[in-house]
Amino acid sequence: MELSLTTPALLFPAISLLLLAYTNRFLTLAGLIRDLYKNYQVNKDQAVKDQISNLQKRVYLIKNMQLSGIISLLFCVGSMFALYENWYTLGSVVFGLALVLLMISLIQSIIEIQISVKALNIQLSDMEKQ
């Protein structure tokens, strides 16, 4: 089966939307970290420090999610160029790598969501105890 030039182009909207979602997550976490840091400077509460540590892990994952998504998009462009030049084998391989990078980005997103849910559950259980 031969790839057409439009096949890699189909991923452009999907990857762009993912990157937008990842950026929104990042900006939300950045604001939360800044607020918690101000709170920690005043109270020196260990729970706040633990929350900041959890958020640092999530920011690291989001950075890697964004990086994988951006490289995936670059590989899609490279695949399109290879297909344009009639280098079908190279275009197929590069497109396959783009798909793998997109899968890696999505797996990292799942891990980040799990960390987020775990942190929320801990906070909710603390609230129920009070």
C-alpha positions in Angstrom: 0.0 0.0 0.0 1.3 3.4 -1.0 0.9 6.5 1.2 -0.5 9.6 -0.4 0.6 13.1 0.3 -2.6 13.8 2.2 -2.3 10.9 4.7 0.3 12.6 7.0 -1.6 15.9 6.5 -4.6 14.3 8.3 -2.7 14.4 11.6 -2.1 18.1 11.5 -5.5 19.1 13.1 -5.3 16.3 15.7 -1.7 17.1 16.7 -2.5 20.9 16.8 -5.5 20.3 19.1 -3.4 18.1 21.4 -0.7 20.7 21.6 -3.3 23.3 22.5 -4.7 21.1 25.2 -1.2 20.4 26.5 -0.4 24.1 26.6 -3.6 24.9 28.5 -2.7 22.2 31.1 0.8 23.6 31.4 -0.5 27.2 31.9 -3.0 26.1 34.5 -0.3 24.1 36.4 2.1 27.1 36.2 -0.4 29.4 37.8 -1.2 26.8 40.5 2.5 26.3 41.3 3.0 30.1 41.6 0.0 30.4 44.0 1.2 27.4 46.0 4.7 28.8 46.2 3.4 32.1 47.6 1.4 30.1 50.1 4.4 28.0 51.0 6.5 31.1 51.6 4.0 32.3 54.2 3.1 29.0 55.9 5.9 26.6 55.2 3.3 23.8 55.2 4.6 20.3 54.2 1.3 19.5 52.5 1.8 22.5 50.2 5.4 21.4 49.5 4.1 17.9 48.6 1.6 19.4 46.3 4.3 21.5 44.5 6.4 18.3 44.2 3.4 16.5 42.6 2.9 19.4 40.2 6.5 19.4 39.2 6.2 15.8 38.1 3.1 16.8 36.0 4.9 19.8 34.5 7.8 17.5 33.5 5.4 15.1 31.9 3.5 17.8 30.0 6.9 19.2 28.7 7.6 15.7 27.3 4.1 15.3 25.9 4.6 18.6 24.1 8.0 17.7 22.8 6.8 14.3 21.5 3.8 16.0 19.8 6.0 18.7 18.2 8.5 16.1 16.9 5.6 14.0 15.6 4.3 17.1 13.7 7.8 17.7 12.3 8.0 14.1 11.2 4.6 14.4 9.5 6.0 17.4 7.5 9.1 15.4 6.7 7.0 12.5 5.6 5.0 14.8 3.3 8.2 16.2 1.8 9.5 12.7 1.2 6.2 11.6 -0.5 6.3 14.8 -2.5 9.7 13.9 -3.8 8.4 10.4 -4.6 10.6 8.8 -1.9 7.8 6.5 -0.8 9.8 4.1 1.4 11.3 7.0 3.4 8.0 8.8 3.6 6.3 5.7 5.0 9.1 5.1 7.6 9.0 8.8 8.7 5.2 8.7 8.9 5.4 5.6 11.0 7.8 7.3 13.4 5.4 10.3 13.6 2.7 7.9 14.6 4.9 6.3 17.3 5.8 9.7 18.7 2.1 10.6 18.8 1.4 7.4 20.7 4.2 8.2 23.2 2.7 11.6 23.7 -0.7 10.2 24.3 0.7 7.6 26.8 2.4 10.3 28.7 -0.9 12.2 28.8 -2.6 9.2 30.3 0.2 9.0 33.0 -0.2 12.7 33.7 -4.0 12.4 34.1 -3.5 9.5 36.5 -1.2 11.5 38.7 -3.7 14.4 38.6 -6.6 12.2 39.6 -4.6 10.5 42.4 -3.7 14.0 43.8 -7.3 15.0 43.7 -8.4 11.9 45.4 -5.9 12.4 48.2 -7.1 16.0 48.7 -10.8 14.9 48.7 -10.1 12.1 51.3 -8.4 14.7 53.5 -11.4 16.9 53.2 -13.8 14.1 54.1 -11.7 13.4 57.3 -12.3 17.0 58.4 
